Amino acid sequence: MIKKITITSFVFLFIVSCSVTQNDAKKTYKAEDLSDEQIANYNLKVEEKRQIICRNEKSLGSNILERKCYTLGELKQREEEDKDKLRNDQSKRIGGNTG
């Protein structure tokens, strides 16, 4: 009886320790925390739209520069959305001045 409990406990502990190790191996990092060299190495391994670009930007209302990182896909999408908003705003101004 004690032998069964000991074996069961050992198997349980073994399984739990393996699952903890797997979770640690899948740790995620923020791009802002990586060095330029690490980002360059990452960019060599991924497709273009997933490559990371980091730049120093000022937050709205602040003069302090912060490192912000984006994928090329995010930047292109943001650029398209900004262009659409600008066109939409300009067309509202032109159409609204019929007075």
Order of alpha helices (4+ residues) and beta strands (2+ residues): alpha-alpha-beta-beta-alpha
